[in-house]
Amino acid sequence: MQNSPLLQGIVGQIVHLVPVQTVYLFSRKVNLEGEISSFKLCVISAGENKQGVERRIYLGVDCDLPFDVVVYTAAEWERHLQNPHSFAAQVLLKGQKLYG
């Protein structure tokens, strides 16, 4: 699923919209045909304005499927990874790196 053209296209759009270090896929739903019907991404931003990054992603990404995005700054990401029970640690452990 990591090499899905749909997901790679979405990641490409995100990378062109905002400063990104890494993008992880941490959840996806598939329909009966095995096609992605919705997904959730975790974006580690190279910038410091994560609310602005999130807004630009939601407004700028052209996708017909429902999706959610969680944005961390690089500093937040590193800080949260120190706690093995954090959401960030779970994304790192179980998510699929799509970019970075």
MOPAC internal coordinates of N, CA, C and O (Angstrom, degrees):
PM7 1SCF
backbone

  N    0.0000 0     0.00 0     0.00 0    0    0    0
  C    1.4492 1     0.00 0     0.00 0    1    0    0
  C    1.5201 1   110.68 1     0.00 0    2    1    0
  O    1.2310 1   120.51 1   155.38 1    3    2    1
  N    1.3199 1   116.63 1   -24.62 1    3    2    1
  C    1.4502 1   121.45 1  -178.79 1    5    3    2
  C    1.5231 1   111.31 1   -57.81 1    6    5    3
  O    1.2310 1   119.84 1   144.25 1    7    6    5
  N    1.3264 1   117.91 1   -35.75 1    7    6    5
  C    1.4486 1   121.73 1  -177.65 1    9    7    6
  C    1.5167 1   112.98 1   -91.36 1   10    9    7
  O    1.2310 1   120.02 1  -163.48 1   11   10    9
  N    1.3163 1   117.56 1    16.52 1   11   10    9
  C    1.4516 1   121.84 1   179.10 1   13   11   10
  C    1.5314 1   110.18 1   -56.91 1   14   13   11
  O    1.2310 1   120.01 1   -53.03 1   15   14   13
  N    1.3294 1   117.58 1   126.97 1   15   14   13
  C    1.4653 1   119.92 1   177.56 1   17   15   14
  C    1.5312 1   111.89 1   -57.86 1   18   17   15
  O    1.2310 1   120.24 1   143.70 1   19   18   17
  N    1.3196 1   117.15 1   -36.30 1   19   18   17
  C    1.4643 1   120.44 1   178.11 1   21   19   18
  C    1.5263 1   110.10 1   -60.17 1   22   21   19
  O    1.2310 1   120.16 1   127.92 1   23   22   21
  N    1.3324 1   117.31 1   -52.08 1   23   22   21
  C    1.4581 1   120.69 1  -177.99 1   25   23   22
  C    1.5201 1   111.81 1   -65.65 1   26   25   23
  O    1.2310 1   119.96 1   139.75 1   27   26   25
  N    1.3219 1   117.68 1   -40.25 1   27   26   25
  C    1.4597 1   119.93 1   178.35 1   29   27   26
  C    1.5306 1   110.77 1   -63.63 1   30   29   27
  O    1.2310 1   120.42 1   143.36 1   31   30   29
  N    1.3260 1   116.80 1   -36.64 1   31   30   29
  C    1.4630 1   120.00 1   176.24 1   33   31   30
  C    1.5180 1   112.37 1   -65.20 1   34   33   31
  O    1.2310 1   120.59 1   138.45 1   35   34   33
  N    1.3199 1   116.47 1   -41.55 1   35   34   33
  C    1.4651 1   121.06 1   178.31 1   37   35   34
  C    1.5258 1   109.74 1   -64.54 1   38   37   35
  O    1.2310 1   120.25 1   133.86 1   39   38   37
  N    1.3204 1   117.12 1   -46.14 1   39   38   37
  C    1.4620 1   120.95 1   179.34 1   41   39   38
  C    1.5280 1   110.01 1   -60.85 1   42   41   39
  O    1.2310 1   120.24 1   138.89 1   43   42   41
  N    1.3261 1   117.14 1   -41.11 1   43   42   41
  C    1.4685 1   120.52 1   177.22 1   45   43   42
  C    1.5174 1   111.89 1   -59.56 1   46   45   43
  O    1.2310 1   120.53 1   139.11 1   47   46   45
  N    1.3337 1   116.59 1   -40.89 1   47   46   45
  C    1.4608 1   120.08 1   177.58 1   49   47   46
  C    1.5293 1   110.63 1   -63.81 1   50   49   47
  O    1.2310 1   120.64 1   136.03 1   51   50   49
  N    1.3260 1   116.38 1   -43.97 1   51   50   49
  C    1.4683 1   120.90 1  -178.65 1   53   51   50
  C    1.5285 1   110.45 1   -61.82 1   54   53   51
  O    1.2310 1   120.57 1   134.60 1   55   54   53
  N    1.3252 1   116.52 1   -45.40 1   55   54   53
  C    1.4624 1   121.39 1  -178.18 1   57   55   54
  C    1.5289 1   110.93 1   -61.53 1   58   57   55
  O    1.2310 1   120.04 1   146.93 1   59   58   57
  N    1.3264 1   117.53 1   -33.07 1   59   58   57
  C    1.4596 1   120.53 1   178.36 1   61   59   58
  C    1.5247 1   112.48 1   -79.11 1   62   61   59
  O    1.2310 1   120.24 1   158.82 1   63   62   61
  N    1.3218 1   117.15 1   -21.18 1   63   62   61
  C    1.4642 1   121.07 1  -177.80 1   65   63   62
  C    1.5239 1   113.76 1   -87.55 1   66   65   63
  O    1.2310 1   120.42 1   140.56 1   67   66   65
  N    1.3199 1   116.80 1   -39.44 1   67   66   65
  C    1.4657 1   120.94 1  -170.56 1   69   67   66
  C    1.5272 1   110.89 1  -137.70 1   70   69   67
  O    1.2310 1   120.14 1   -21.25 1   71   70   69
  N    1.3413 1   117.34 1   158.75 1   71   70   69
  C    1.4637 1   119.69 1   175.93 1   73   71   70
  C    1.5307 1   110.08 1   -74.09 1   74   73   71
  O    1.2310 1   120.80 1   -63.46 1   75   74   73
  N    1.3243 1   116.08 1   116.54 1   75   74   73
  C    1.4632 1   121.19 1  -173.22 1   77   75   74
  C    1.5250 1   110.31 1  -123.88 1   78   77   75
  O    1.2310 1   121.10 1   -43.05 1   79   78   77
  N    1.3492 1   115.51 1   136.95 1   79   78   77
  C    1.4637 1   120.31 1   170.97 1   81   79   78
  C    1.5156 1   110.49 1   -93.90 1   82   81   79
  O    1.2310 1   120.94 1   131.53 1   83   82   81
  N    1.3462 1   115.81 1   -48.47 1   83   82   81
  C    1.4538 1   120.95 1  -174.18 1   85   83   82
  C    1.5256 1   109.64 1  -147.52 1   86   85   83
  O    1.2310 1   121.08 1   -31.56 1   87   86   85
  N    1.3370 1   115.53 1   148.44 1   87   86   85
  C    1.4673 1   121.62 1   173.52 1   89   87   86
  C    1.5253 1   107.79 1  -130.99 1   90   89   87
  O    1.2310 1   121.04 1   -50.45 1   91   90   89
  N    1.3254 1   115.61 1   129.55 1   91   90   89
  C    1.4621 1   122.14 1   176.61 1   93   91   90
  C    1.5183 1   109.60 1  -117.77 1   94   93   91
  O    1.2310 1   120.84 1   -37.90 1   95   94   93
  N    1.3231 1   115.99 1   142.10 1   95   94   93
  C    1.4605 1   122.68 1   166.67 1   97   95   94
  C    1.5139 1   105.98 1   -91.72 1   98   97   95
  O    1.2310 1   120.22 1   -60.12 1   99   98   97
  N    1.3486 1   117.19 1   119.88 1   99   98   97
  C    1.4595 1   117.56 1  -179.49 1  101   99   98
  C    1.5116 1   113.29 1  -115.70 1  102  101   99
  O    1.2310 1   119.94 1   174.90 1  103  102  101
  N    1.3205 1   117.72 1    -5.10 1  103  102  101
  C    1.4592 1   119.92 1   175.51 1  105  103  102
  C    1.5219 1   108.86 1  -161.99 1  106  105  103
  O    1.2310 1   121.25 1   -35.08 1  107  106  105
  N    1.3172 1   115.21 1   144.92 1  107  106  105
  C    1.4688 1   120.40 1   174.73 1  109  107  106
  C    1.5234 1   108.47 1  -153.21 1  110  109  107
  O    1.2310 1   121.41 1   -30.89 1  111  110  109
  N    1.2886 1   114.91 1   149.11 1  111  110  109
  C    1.4612 1   121.13 1   173.69 1  113  111  110
  C    1.5149 1   106.72 1  -117.34 1  114  113  111
  O    1.2310 1   121.37 1   -36.30 1  115  114  113
  N    1.3299 1   114.98 1   143.70 1  115  114  113
  C    1.4616 1   119.82 1   178.62 1  117  115  114
  C    1.5170 1   109.24 1  -122.78 1  118  117  115
  O    1.2310 1   121.15 1   -29.38 1  119  118  117
  N    1.3360 1   115.41 1   150.62 1  119  118  117
  C    1.4581 1   120.07 1   177.98 1  121  119  118
  C    1.5263 1   110.17 1   -86.58 1  122  121  119
  O    1.2310 1   120.27 1     4.48 1  123  122  121
  N    1.3116 1   117.09 1  -175.52 1  123  122  121
  C    1.4666 1   121.29 1  -177.14 1  125  123  122
  C    1.5214 1   113.17 1   -63.45 1  126  125  123
  O    1.2310 1   120.50 1   155.94 1  127  126  125
  N    1.3236 1   116.64 1   -24.06 1  127  126  125
  C    1.4645 1   120.62 1   178.29 1  129  127  126
  C    1.5243 1   111.94 1   -84.98 1  130  129  127
  O    1.2310 1   120.25 1   179.12 1  131  130  129
  N    1.3336 1   117.12 1    -0.88 1  131  130  129
  C    1.4572 1   120.74 1  -179.91 1  133  131  130
  C    1.5171 1   114.09 1    84.61 1  134  133  131
  O    1.2310 1   120.36 1  -170.08 1  135  134  133
  N    1.3318 1   116.91 1     9.92 1  135  134  133
  C    1.4598 1   120.89 1   179.76 1  137  135  134
  C    1.5264 1   109.52 1   -91.15 1  138  137  135
  O    1.2310 1   120.76 1   -33.02 1  139  138  137
  N    1.3121 1   116.15 1   146.98 1  139  138  137
  C    1.4605 1   120.66 1   178.38 1  141  139  138
  C    1.5247 1   109.24 1   -64.40 1  142  141  139
  O    1.2310 1   120.84 1   -48.96 1  143  142  141
  N    1.3412 1   116.01 1   131.04 1  143  142  141
  C    1.4621 1   119.97 1   178.41 1  145  143  142
  C    1.5313 1   111.96 1  -111.93 1  146  145  143
  O    1.2310 1   119.59 1   159.89 1  147  146  145
  N    1.3225 1   118.39 1   -20.11 1  147  146  145
  C    1.4589 1   123.49 1   172.02 1  149  147  146
  C    1.5232 1   107.95 1  -164.83 1  150  149  147
  O    1.2310 1   120.79 1   -18.89 1  151  150  149
  N    1.3308 1   116.09 1   161.11 1  151  150  149
  C    1.4557 1   119.30 1  -177.26 1  153  151  150
  C    1.5226 1   110.44 1  -156.43 1  154  153  151
  O    1.2310 1   121.82 1   -15.97 1  155  154  153
  N    1.3493 1   114.13 1   164.03 1  155  154  153
  C    1.4609 1   121.67 1   178.48 1  157  155  154
  C    1.5218 1   108.75 1  -132.06 1  158  157  155
  O    1.2310 1   121.37 1   -46.94 1  159  158  157
  N    1.3171 1   114.98 1   133.06 1  159  158  157
  C    1.4580 1   121.26 1  -179.06 1  161  159  158
  C    1.5184 1   110.97 1  -118.01 1  162  161  159
  O    1.2310 1   121.15 1   -29.33 1  163  162  161
  N    1.3091 1   115.41 1   150.67 1  163  162  161
  C    1.4542 1   122.82 1   171.47 1  165  163  162
  C    1.5278 1   106.35 1  -115.79 1  166  165  163
  O    1.2310 1   120.75 1   -57.65 1  167  166  165
  N    1.3232 1   116.17 1   122.35 1  167  166  165
  C    1.4565 1   122.33 1  -177.49 1  169  167  166
  C    1.5240 1   108.71 1  -113.01 1  170  169  167
  O    1.2310 1   120.53 1   -54.50 1  171  170  169
  N    1.3224 1   116.59 1   125.50 1  171  170  169
  C    1.4525 1   121.27 1   173.31 1  173  171  170
  C    1.5155 1   105.84 1   -99.98 1  174  173  171
  O    1.2310 1   121.64 1   -67.10 1  175  174  173
  N    1.3249 1   114.47 1   112.90 1  175  174  173
  C    1.4538 1   121.81 1  -173.13 1  177  175  174
  C    1.5163 1   111.64 1   -86.62 1  178  177  175
  O    1.2310 1   121.09 1   -38.31 1  179  178  177
  N    1.3125 1   115.52 1   141.69 1  179  178  177
  C    1.4596 1   120.93 1   174.25 1  181  179  178
  C    1.5251 1   110.68 1   -79.98 1  182  181  179
  O    1.2310 1   120.06 1   168.65 1  183  182  181
  N    1.3329 1   117.49 1   -11.35 1  183  182  181
  C    1.4593 1   121.90 1   178.60 1  185  183  182
  C    1.5158 1   111.30 1   -97.09 1  186  185  183
  O    1.2310 1   121.15 1    -0.65 1  187  186  185
  N    1.3092 1   115.40 1   179.35 1  187  186  185
  C    1.4610 1   120.71 1  -177.13 1  189  187  186
  C    1.5237 1   113.67 1  -105.50 1  190  189  187
  O    1.2310 1   119.57 1   167.08 1  191  190  189
  N    1.3252 1   118.43 1   -12.92 1  191  190  189
  C    1.4575 1   121.42 1  -176.48 1  193  191  190
  C    1.5206 1   109.56 1   -97.31 1  194  193  191
  O    1.2310 1   120.23 1   -98.06 1  195  194  193
  N    1.3265 1   117.16 1    81.94 1  195  194  193
  C    1.4653 1   119.21 1  -173.55 1  197  195  194
  C    1.5243 1   112.59 1   -68.84 1  198  197  195
  O    1.2310 1   119.26 1   149.24 1  199  198  197
  N    1.3361 1   119.01 1   -30.76 1  199  198  197
  C    1.4636 1   119.91 1   177.26 1  201  199  198
  C    1.5295 1   110.19 1   -66.37 1  202  201  199
  O    1.2310 1   120.50 1   140.90 1  203  202  201
  N    1.3312 1   116.66 1   -39.10 1  203  202  201
  C    1.4589 1   120.49 1   176.84 1  205  203  202
  C    1.5151 1   111.63 1   -65.94 1  206  205  203
  O    1.2310 1   120.51 1   140.18 1  207  206  205
  N    1.3250 1   116.62 1   -39.82 1  207  206  205
  C    1.4695 1   121.47 1   177.95 1  209  207  206
  C    1.5245 1   109.79 1   -62.25 1  210  209  207
  O    1.2310 1   120.77 1   132.37 1  211  210  209
  N    1.3276 1   116.13 1   -47.63 1  211  210  209
  C    1.4669 1   120.35 1   179.94 1  213  211  210
  C    1.5269 1   110.89 1   -59.96 1  214  213  211
  O    1.2310 1   120.51 1   134.38 1  215  214  213
  N    1.3250 1   116.63 1   -45.62 1  215  214  213
  C    1.4666 1   120.75 1  -179.59 1  217  215  214
  C    1.5282 1   110.75 1   -61.31 1  218  217  215
  O    1.2310 1   120.29 1   135.69 1  219  218  217
  N    1.3372 1   117.05 1   -44.31 1  219  218  217
  C    1.4695 1   120.00 1  -179.57 1  221  219  218
  C    1.5247 1   111.68 1   -64.41 1  222  221  219
  O    1.2310 1   120.21 1   144.17 1  223  222  221
  N    1.3197 1   117.20 1   -35.83 1  223  222  221
  C    1.4686 1   120.11 1   177.84 1  225  223  222
  C    1.5293 1   110.23 1   -65.55 1  226  225  223
  O    1.2310 1   120.54 1   128.85 1  227  226  225
  N    1.3318 1   116.58 1   -51.15 1  227  226  225
  C    1.4703 1   119.25 1  -178.16 1  229  227  226
  C    1.5265 1   112.39 1   -62.82 1  230  229  227
  O    1.2310 1   120.07 1   142.24 1  231  230  229
  N    1.3169 1   117.47 1   -37.76 1  231  230  229
  C    1.4581 1   120.47 1  -178.67 1  233  231  230
  C    1.5228 1   113.28 1   -81.76 1  234  233  231
  O    1.2310 1   120.40 1   152.33 1  235  234  233
  N    1.3415 1   116.84 1   -27.67 1  235  234  233
  C    1.4556 1   119.53 1  -172.59 1  237  235  234
  C    1.5068 1   117.04 1  -100.42 1  238  237  235
  O    1.2310 1   119.90 1   162.31 1  239  238  237
  N    1.3277 1   117.79 1   -17.69 1  239  238  237
  C    1.4717 1   119.99 1  -177.45 1  241  239  238
  C    1.5241 1   109.18 1   -84.71 1  242  241  239
  O    1.2310 1   121.21 1   -52.51 1  243  242  241
  N    1.3159 1   115.29 1   127.49 1  243  242  241
  C    1.4593 1   122.38 1   178.63 1  245  243  242
  C    1.5302 1   108.26 1   -94.85 1  246  245  243
  O    1.2310 1   120.99 1   -77.18 1  247  246  245
  N    1.3380 1   115.70 1   102.82 1  247  246  245
  C    1.4624 1   120.60 1  -178.54 1  249  247  246
  C    1.5214 1   108.90 1  -145.42 1  250  249  247
  O    1.2310 1   120.76 1   -49.36 1  251  250  249
  N    1.3246 1   116.15 1   130.64 1  251  250  249
  C    1.4638 1   120.85 1   179.39 1  253  251  250
  C    1.5207 1   112.92 1   -79.02 1  254  253  251
  O    1.2310 1   120.26 1   165.26 1  255  254  253
  N    1.3256 1   117.10 1   -14.74 1  255  254  253
  C    1.4586 1   121.10 1  -178.36 1  257  255  254
  C    1.5216 1   110.99 1   -93.94 1  258  257  255
  O    1.2310 1   120.58 1   -29.51 1  259  258  257
  N    1.3348 1   116.50 1   150.49 1  259  258  257
  C    1.4584 1   118.83 1   173.42 1  261  259  258
  C    1.5268 1   110.03 1   -67.84 1  262  261  259
  O    1.2310 1   120.86 1   -41.93 1  263  262  261
  N    1.3394 1   115.95 1   138.07 1  263  262  261
  C    1.4593 1   120.11 1   176.33 1  265  263  262
  C    1.5186 1   109.66 1  -148.39 1  266  265  263
  O    1.2310 1   121.93 1   -24.57 1  267  266  265
  N    1.3207 1   113.90 1   155.43 1  267  266  265
  C    1.4578 1   121.98 1   174.70 1  269  267  266
  C    1.5172 1   108.12 1  -122.71 1  270  269  267
  O    1.2310 1   121.44 1   -25.37 1  271  270  269
  N    1.3127 1   114.84 1   154.63 1  271  270  269
  C    1.4592 1   120.15 1   177.88 1  273  271  270
  C    1.5272 1   108.74 1  -137.62 1  274  273  271
  O    1.2310 1   121.24 1   -42.86 1  275  274  273
  N    1.3234 1   115.23 1   137.14 1  275  274  273
  C    1.4539 1   122.94 1   173.45 1  277  275  274
  C    1.5183 1   105.79 1  -113.84 1  278  277  275
  O    1.2310 1   120.58 1   -51.36 1  279  278  277
  N    1.3245 1   116.50 1   128.64 1  279  278  277
  C    1.4626 1   120.62 1  -177.18 1  281  279  278
  C    1.5218 1   109.89 1  -114.49 1  282  281  279
  O    1.2310 1   121.30 1   -47.70 1  283  282  281
  N    1.3277 1   115.12 1   132.30 1  283  282  281
  C    1.4660 1   123.07 1   172.24 1  285  283  282
  C    1.5179 1   107.71 1  -120.11 1  286  285  283
  O    1.2310 1   120.05 1   -34.92 1  287  286  285
  N    1.3175 1   117.51 1   145.08 1  287  286  285
  C    1.4566 1   119.22 1   165.00 1  289  287  286
  C    1.5255 1   106.61 1   -75.67 1  290  289  287
  O    1.2310 1   120.32 1   -17.21 1  291  290  289
  N    1.3162 1   116.99 1   162.79 1  291  290  289
  C    1.4646 1   120.12 1   179.70 1  293  291  290
  C    1.5238 1   111.12 1   -60.16 1  294  293  291
  O    1.2310 1   120.27 1   140.34 1  295  294  293
  N    1.3340 1   117.08 1   -39.66 1  295  294  293
  C    1.4651 1   120.76 1   179.92 1  297  295  294
  C    1.5302 1   111.13 1   -66.04 1  298  297  295
  O    1.2310 1   120.31 1   137.21 1  299  298  297
  N    1.3304 1   117.01 1   -42.79 1  299  298  297
  C    1.4696 1   120.15 1   177.55 1  301  299  298
  C    1.5209 1   110.85 1   -61.85 1  302  301  299
  O    1.2310 1   120.90 1   135.95 1  303  302  301
  N    1.3117 1   115.88 1   -44.05 1  303  302  301
  C    1.4606 1   121.42 1  -178.81 1  305  303  302
  C    1.5331 1   110.56 1   -57.05 1  306  305  303
  O    1.2310 1   120.92 1   129.81 1  307  306  305
  N    1.3191 1   115.84 1   -50.19 1  307  306  305
  C    1.4657 1   120.40 1  -179.59 1  309  307  306
  C    1.5312 1   111.34 1   -62.25 1  310  309  307
  O    1.2310 1   120.55 1   138.89 1  311  310  309
  N    1.3186 1   116.56 1   -41.11 1  311  310  309
  C    1.4630 1   120.35 1   179.42 1  313  311  310
  C    1.5278 1   111.28 1   -64.04 1  314  313  311
  O    1.2310 1   120.40 1   135.64 1  315  314  313
  N    1.3374 1   116.84 1   -44.36 1  315  314  313
  C    1.4687 1   120.38 1  -179.03 1  317  315  314
  C    1.5309 1   112.45 1   -70.05 1  318  317  315
  O    1.2310 1   119.99 1   151.18 1  319  318  317
  N    1.3130 1   117.63 1   -28.82 1  319  318  317
  C    1.4676 1   120.21 1   178.48 1  321  319  318
  C    1.5286 1   112.33 1   -66.17 1  322  321  319
  O    1.2310 1   120.04 1   160.67 1  323  322  321
  N    1.3087 1   117.53 1   -19.33 1  323  322  321
  C    1.4566 1   120.93 1   178.33 1  325  323  322
  C    1.5242 1   112.08 1   -68.81 1  326  325  323
  O    1.2310 1   120.54 1   159.74 1  327  326  325
  N    1.3243 1   116.57 1   -20.26 1  327  326  325
  C    1.4677 1   121.54 1   177.29 1  329  327  326
  C    1.5272 1   108.03 1  -100.73 1  330  329  327
  O    1.2310 1   119.24 1   -69.17 1  331  330  329
  N    1.3303 1   119.06 1   110.83 1  331  330  329
  C    1.4675 1   120.74 1  -176.46 1  333  331  330
  C    1.5305 1   113.82 1   -65.51 1  334  333  331
  O    1.2310 1   119.80 1   168.79 1  335  334  333
  N    1.3295 1   117.99 1   -11.21 1  335  334  333
  C    1.4630 1   121.24 1   179.55 1  337  335  334
  C    1.5258 1   112.65 1  -100.01 1  338  337  335
  O    1.2310 1   120.21 1  -177.64 1  339  338  337
  N    1.3211 1   117.21 1     2.36 1  339  338  337
  C    1.4614 1   120.60 1  -177.90 1  341  339  338
  C    1.5261 1   111.07 1   -74.95 1  342  341  339
  O    1.2310 1   121.32 1   -18.89 1  343  342  341
  N    1.3071 1   115.08 1   161.11 1  343  342  341
  C    1.4611 1   120.90 1   176.19 1  345  343  342
  C    1.5271 1   110.01 1   -60.65 1  346  345  343
  O    1.2310 1   120.26 1   138.96 1  347  346  345
  N    1.3175 1   117.11 1   -41.04 1  347  346  345
  C    1.4673 1   120.98 1   179.63 1  349  347  346
  C    1.5218 1   110.94 1   -59.21 1  350  349  347
  O    1.2310 1   120.43 1   136.45 1  351  350  349
  N    1.3269 1   116.77 1   -43.55 1  351  350  349
  C    1.4708 1   120.13 1   179.50 1  353  351  350
  C    1.5208 1   110.95 1   -63.69 1  354  353  351
  O    1.2310 1   119.92 1   142.97 1  355  354  353
  N    1.3223 1   117.77 1   -37.03 1  355  354  353
  C    1.4654 1   121.23 1   178.14 1  357  355  354
  C    1.5227 1   111.27 1   -68.04 1  358  357  355
  O    1.2310 1   120.58 1   140.51 1  359  358  357
  N    1.3343 1   116.50 1   -39.49 1  359  358  357
  C    1.4682 1   119.98 1   176.60 1  361  359  358
  C    1.5181 1   109.86 1   -62.55 1  362  361  359
  O    1.2310 1   120.24 1   135.42 1  363  362  361
  N    1.3174 1   117.14 1   -44.58 1  363  362  361
  C    1.4631 1   120.58 1   179.52 1  365  363  362
  C    1.5182 1   111.45 1   -62.34 1  366  365  363
  O    1.2310 1   120.60 1   140.27 1  367  366  365
  N    1.3183 1   116.45 1   -39.73 1  367  366  365
  C    1.4573 1   121.76 1  -177.56 1  369  367  366
  C    1.5306 1   112.82 1   -74.23 1  370  369  367
  O    1.2310 1   120.33 1   136.04 1  371  370  369
  N    1.3232 1   116.98 1   -43.96 1  371  370  369
  C    1.4615 1   120.87 1  -170.71 1  373  371  370
  C    1.5343 1   114.73 1  -109.55 1  374  373  371
  O    1.2310 1   120.54 1   164.25 1  375  374  373
  N    1.3190 1   116.57 1   -15.75 1  375  374  373
  C    1.4569 1   119.68 1  -177.81 1  377  375  374
  C    1.5219 1   112.30 1   -78.59 1  378  377  375
  O    1.2310 1   121.47 1   -10.14 1  379  378  377
  N    1.3089 1   114.79 1   169.86 1  379  378  377
  C    1.4653 1   121.31 1   177.95 1  381  379  378
  C    1.5164 1   108.32 1  -110.88 1  382  381  379
  O    1.2310 1   120.75 1   -56.62 1  383  382  381
  N    1.3338 1   116.18 1   123.38 1  383  382  381
  C    1.4536 1   120.26 1   178.40 1  385  383  382
  C    1.5192 1   108.89 1   -72.54 1  386  385  383
  O    1.2310 1   120.95 1   -56.14 1  387  386  385
  N    1.3217 1   115.78 1   123.86 1  387  386  385
  C    1.4541 1   121.26 1   179.27 1  389  387  386
  C    1.5242 1   112.80 1  -104.74 1  390  389  387
  O    1.2310 1   121.15 1   159.46 1  391  390  389
  N    1.3353 1   115.41 1   -20.54 1  391  390  389
  C    1.4607 1   120.31 1  -178.31 1  393  391  390
  C    1.5268 1   109.09 1  -155.47 1  394  393  391
  O    1.2310 1   121.01 1   -35.72 1  395  394  393
  N    1.3360 1   115.67 1   144.28 1  395  394  393
  C    1.4622 1   120.92 1   173.16 1  397  395  394
  C    1.5151 1   113.10 1   102.39 1  398  397  395
  O    1.2310 1   120.10 1   180.00 1  399  398  397

